[in-house]
């Protein structure tokens, strides 16, 4: 009976959301602005509460929490507030001369009541990044945070109930079964879907000769692997591809950088997040338990199950058929695969499902061109990693198995909008050959019209040109 009661409550909540949306309230620019400003107030005033929840769920340091979640959200809200009026405006569409006198515009309208299912690794960042777009586009919204990050889920519910319009924006807490109920309801209505999935994001590391380039590249690689939710991120570097002749140098550079960035005892440094739960810890432990994988470890490898901590771990040439090279790792384990020549990286990348991102550290312009044209992914970043995620002017999303749809900045607004066509025409001019009865003369006129041969149309009409 409890499940039946929950379904009734959910239906009541959905009914209120639909009523709010149908009232036209969420379409008003003033409502959108007020909700975005309230969201900004929440981020500024409740930063400590957000940090505490992230510490409890994931062991994130407050600086990491601000860098990856609170800070980017403040930036995103400001960006939406600045661009909202322009985003909402109708855009004039080009029409062929044959349609004269006529005009057409594309008018963005909200989709309606939208569902946002968030994940546990960036529980605030991913929840609110999508919600910003949904609000800016004028939608009512249901947010389903992940039950795997319970402190964050609870904080999200309390904060949204305190700061936002709860008749238009609701948080549904609970297990994945709740998400299934909501998704089942959405499926009945031919609902469009955007999915951010991830996959194995590779880093191609060329033989960097400059010591400065090497130093900066190592910091960026470590930050994009171990320093971003302990590698539990869809955009984190999953594995490295490098030439055999540079591999030993790369390993030593990475070891030195790990010591410099995370110290001799990374667990005590408080600079690396914890694994989300025992189930994910066991999955990562099992990846390492393969004897051939175990033999490939060249640094780290220690595990502390009681504290859900895994040391930054480097592996050189684990078997490509092992689980660690087939599954998305989603943790602080970094395989390094050696190749005869760096150009072979393209074939290797293409042998796996399309990645959300490809990172390549190189000064070789020819290699950059080959990677750009020879691979397919959600994005490519040269000589850095994850920066594409925080740029409001760039769309973020995958392709193929790494996801569908894209968001961030104006792209979030577009994702939660439908561009409605509004066309206008006068009665002054009409093209009589549009209508039956049909004959060869009209067919000839159509052939000219669809080839934009306006002179031909005129000559046919004047009897100066025949088919």
LINQUIRA-V268392 format. One record per backbone hydrogen bond with DSSP energy under -0.5 kcal/mol. NH is the residue of the N-H (numbers start at 1). CO is the residue of the C=O. If there is no record, write none. Layout:
NH_CO ; NH_CO
This chain:
5_1 ; 6_2 ; 7_3 ; 8_4 ; 9_5 ; 10_6 ; 11_7 ; 12_8 ; 13_9 ; 14_10 ; 15_11 ; 16_12 ; 17_13 ; 18_14 ; 19_15 ; 20_16 ; 21_17 ; 22_18 ; 23_19 ; 24_21 ; 25_20 ; 27_24 ; 28_24 ; 28_25 ; 32_28 ; 33_29 ; 34_30 ; 35_31 ; 36_32 ; 37_33 ; 38_34 ; 39_35 ; 40_36 ; 41_37 ; 42_38 ; 43_39 ; 44_40 ; 45_41 ; 46_42 ; 47_44 ; 50_46 ; 51_47 ; 52_48 ; 53_49 ; 54_50 ; 55_51 ; 56_52 ; 57_53 ; 58_54 ; 59_54 ; 59_55 ; 60_54 ; 65_61 ; 66_62 ; 67_63 ; 68_64 ; 69_65 ; 70_65 ; 71_66 ; 72_66 ; 73_69 ; 74_70 ; 75_71 ; 76_72 ; 77_73 ; 78_74 ; 79_75 ; 80_76 ; 81_77 ; 82_78 ; 83_79 ; 84_80 ; 87_83 ; 88_84 ; 89_85 ; 89_86 ; 91_106 ; 93_104 ; 99_96 ; 100_97 ; 103_424 ; 104_93 ; 105_422 ; 106_91 ; 107_105 ; 107_420 ; 108_106 ; 109_418 ; 111_416 ; 114_112 ; 114_140 ; 116_142 ; 117_115 ; 118_116 ; 118_144 ; 123_120 ; 126_122 ; 127_122 ; 127_123 ; 128_124 ; 129_125 ; 130_126 ; 131_127 ; 132_128 ; 133_129 ; 134_130 ; 135_131 ; 136_132 ; 137_133 ; 138_135 ; 139_134 ; 140_112 ; 141_168 ; 142_114 ; 143_170 ; 144_116 ; 144_142 ; 145_143 ; 149_146 ; 153_149 ; 154_150 ; 155_151 ; 156_152 ; 157_153 ; 158_154 ; 159_155 ; 160_156 ; 161_157 ; 162_158 ; 163_159 ; 164_160 ; 166_164 ; 168_165 ; 169_165 ; 170_141 ; 172_143 ; 172_170 ; 173_171 ; 178_175 ; 179_175 ; 180_176 ; 181_177 ; 182_178 ; 183_179 ; 184_180 ; 185_181 ; 186_182 ; 187_183 ; 188_184 ; 189_186 ; 190_187 ; 191_186 ; 195_404 ; 197_195 ; 197_402 ; 198_402 ; 199_197 ; 201_199 ; 202_200 ; 203_239 ; 204_359 ; 205_203 ; 205_241 ; 206_204 ; 206_361 ; 208_206 ; 214_210 ; 215_211 ; 216_212 ; 217_213 ; 218_214 ; 219_215 ; 220_216 ; 221_217 ; 222_218 ; 223_219 ; 224_220 ; 225_222 ; 226_222 ; 227_222 ; 229_227 ; 230_226 ; 231_228 ; 232_229 ; 233_231 ; 236_233 ; 237_224 ; 238_201 ; 239_201 ; 240_335 ; 241_203 ; 242_337 ; 243_205 ; 244_339 ; 246_243 ; 247_243 ; 247_244 ; 248_244 ; 250_246 ; 251_247 ; 252_248 ; 253_249 ; 254_250 ; 255_251 ; 256_252 ; 257_253 ; 258_254 ; 259_255 ; 260_256 ; 261_257 ; 262_258 ; 263_258 ; 263_259 ; 268_265 ; 269_265 ; 270_266 ; 270_267 ; 271_266 ; 274_58 ; 275_308 ; 281_277 ; 282_278 ; 283_279 ; 284_280 ; 285_281 ; 286_282 ; 287_283 ; 288_284 ; 289_285 ; 290_286 ; 293_290 ; 294_290 ; 295_291 ; 296_292 ; 296_293 ; 297_294 ; 298_314 ; 299_314 ; 304_309 ; 305_303 ; 308_305 ; 309_304 ; 311_302 ; 313_332 ; 314_299 ; 315_334 ; 316_296 ; 317_315 ; 317_336 ; 322_319 ; 325_322 ; 326_322 ; 326_323 ; 327_323 ; 331_231 ; 333_331 ; 334_313 ; 335_238 ; 335_333 ; 336_315 ; 337_240 ; 337_335 ; 338_336 ; 339_242 ; 344_341 ; 345_342 ; 346_343 ; 347_343 ; 348_344 ; 349_345 ; 350_346 ; 351_347 ; 351_348 ; 352_349 ; 355_376 ; 358_379 ; 359_202 ; 360_381 ; 361_204 ; 362_360 ; 365_363 ; 368_364 ; 369_365 ; 370_366 ; 371_367 ; 372_368 ; 373_369 ; 374_370 ; 375_371 ; 378_355 ; 379_356 ; 381_358 ; 383_360 ; 383_381 ; 389_386 ; 390_386 ; 390_387 ; 392_390 ; 394_391 ; 396_407 ; 402_399 ; 403_400 ; 404_195 ; 407_396 ; 411_408 ; 412_409 ; 413_409 ; 414_410 ; 415_411 ; 416_412 ; 417_414 ; 418_109 ; 420_107 ; 420_418 ; 422_105 ; 424_103 ; 426_101 ; 432_430 ; 434_431 ; 435_432 ; 443_439 ; 444_440 ; 445_441 ; 446_442 ; 447_443 ; 448_444 ; 449_445 ; 450_446 ; 451_447 ; 452_449 ; 453_448 ; 454_452 ; 457_453 ; 458_454 ; 459_455 ; 460_456 ; 461_457 ; 462_458 ; 463_460 ; 464_459 ; 465_459
